[in-house]
Amino acid sequence: MVPYLIERFAFEKRFGVFATLFWLLALQFLTIYTFVPAGEFLEDNGWNLLGELFRGTGAFAFMTLGVIPFIALPLSILAALVVLATRQFRQVR
């Protein structure tokens, strides 16, 4: 949330990389907290295949929570360096 706010107010971008990552995180949590209980409910009522599909989708969202930071950190550092370098070169001219 903090990088999203920095991007919003410091870089004055309405929607950028951090906003995308923030909403992706929110979507992952929403998927986990809706699909896993729904899958357990379906399994308890005899819908085993559909319940397993729901729980598998929730598990997939949980696994991607661990992968996203490894992608986001280098991407965010690179984006910040590009923005700062661009501002530096514009001030020199």
Secondary structure, 3 states (H helix, E strand, C coil): CHHHHHHHHCCCCCCCHHHHHHHHHHHHHHHHHHHHHHHHHHHHCCCHHHHHHHHHHHHHHHHHHHHHHHHHHHHHHHHHHHHHHHHHHHHHC
